[in-house]
Amino acid sequence: MLAALNRETSGLIPFLLMFSIFALPEGSWREVMLFFIAACVTYVAIVVGLRFLYERQELLMPDGHHQGLDFLQYNLLRAITWRS
């Protein structure tokens, strides 16, 4: 539950659980599937709840750069990006 509050990619964690079925003894896949379904439902509920709570946010881009390749080029070619 805490991971879903932090990042959307945490939605992949239940799939790691599901892939563990191949390493488990026969017959224990039902327990894993119950946890998988519960984890997916919990994740979806949290993400949908956060979307309703925060509504639509304005995308802020520095120095008037556009999203995509323009922004990638900006980050790669800035001197401050490579300074330690």
Secondary structure, DSSP 8 states (H G I E B T S, - for coil): -HHHHH-GGGGGHHHHHHHGGGGS-TTTHHHHHHHHHHHHHHHHHHHHHHHHHH-------GGG--TTHHHHHHHHH-HHHH--
